[in-house]
Amino acid sequence: MVGASIVFVALAAVFWGLAGGIGGILMEHGWDASIVAFYRGAVGLAFVLLWLLIRPSRSGLSDSRVWFWSCLAGLGVAGNFGFYFLSISQSSIAVAATLMYCAPVFVYLVSFALGFERPTTFKLIAIALVMLGIGLLTQIYDLNGSGITWLGIVAGLLSGLSYAVFIFGFKYAAPRGSPQSVLSIAMTVLAAVLILFANVSEVFQVPSSSEWSMFVGLGLIGAGLPFVLYIRGLKNTAPAIASVVAMVEPVTASLFGVIIMGEELADLQILGIGLILVTVTALSVYSNAKHPGYIVWKPWRMLKGKLA
């Protein structure tokens, strides 16, 4: 069971990585990032609603706390999808995917600033290495000649922080409701939020376009199926192992961008990607080993204690 669970987590990461590539192709064909993000979530919503209809037991839909935390998770995943594709449109798939993977580091920085976490030599060195990696990856020393914009960099980082919000909401909703009910509420919120930023007339053009199947595929492998696989996989996978396996996502996205879309990475950018992936993975493994679920759980518990 443990081996199968790791495979589920890895497959989910691969699918998420491929979703970035498919979204990149659609945007190259003229579709706006907001349309791509909306359809990724809308098709995913249809998938998880079907899952909820098939397995409606213990949904927790009568619990107001499930609705509250699921809605928060929905805001997080809406930001994640929206900022991710915006970052791709303003930089590249490799840059956007790797910046999104930096989320744990920035959660640490917030924890340091709020006094939830004490800096240690290991953590400070790790954060410094990630910052160096971001500088190399984004070619911040030569933005004018790199084709990467400040908007692309900021959007990539915000996509990672938004994903942390999703995990935060999901962890609090999951003990009170089924995964399918939590995801159904979250993705309904996602669709409602993202439609506000999309051109409605363009939204209705998708079903009659020649690329409708790509939008359906994007939603299935970018939202519906991988969430199911990831949740099933986490049941028998240690958080530390899941942190390592999750590195497959930015690697897959980067390879898709280079091999399929012809994106080019300079040697220093490849070094930056390596620094970020290895350091963030090591930091996540260390965190889970010392305090399982630390990044999401402990800061909130401490904040609640201060507010009580």
C-alpha positions, 0 to 999 in steps of 0.5 A: 500500500505504501508503494502504491500511495507514493505512486499516486502522489508522484502521478498527481505531481506529474499531472500538475506539471503537465497542466502548466504545459497545456496551459502554456500552449493554450496561452500561446494560441491566444487564450487569456490566462484568466480563461485558462485558469477558469476552465482548469477549475471549472472542469475540475469542479465537474469531476469532483461533483461527480465524485461527491454524487458517487460517494455522498456519505459523511460529506459534512455539508451540514457543518458550517465549519466545513463550508468556512474552511472549504471556502478559504481553501477555494480562495487559495486554489483560485489564487494558485491557478490564476497567479500560476498561469499569469506567471507563465504568460509573463515568464516561462513554464519553468520559472512559474512552476519553480517559483510556486514551489518556493511557498514553504520558504515564504511561509517561514519568513512570515512565521519569523516576522510574526514570532511563530518560529525561531530562526536557526542557522539551517533555516537561514542558510536554506532561505538564503540559498532559495533566494539565490536560486530565485535570483539565478532562475529569474535572471533578476540581474538582467530582466531586460534581456531575459524576457521575464517581467516583474509581474511574472516573478511576483505572480509566481511567488503569489501562486505558491503562497495561495497554494499554502492558503489552500492547504491551510483551509483544506487541513481544517475542513478535511477532519469534518467533511469528506475530501470530495465535499471539501473540494466541491465547495472549494472549486465552486468558490474557485470558479466563482472568483475566477469568472470575475476576472475573465472575459465572459464572451471569451468564456462562451467561445471555448466550447465551440472552439477547436481547442475545447478538448485541450481545455477539458484535458487541462481540467481533468489532469490539472485539477480533477484527477490529480487531487483525487490521486494526491488525497488517496496517496497521502493516506499512506505516505509520510509527509517527508516522502511526499515533500520529496515526491512533490518535486516531480511537479516543477521538474515535469513542468520545466521539461515540458517547457524546454522539450515541447514548447522550445523554451530555453534555460541558461546554465545559471537558470538550471543551477537556480532551479536545482538550488531551489528544488533541493533546498525547499525539499530539504527544508520541507523534510526537516520541518515535517521530521521535527514538527509534522504539519508544522508550516500550516498547523503550528503558526495558526495554533499560536495565533489563536492562543494569542487572540484568545 
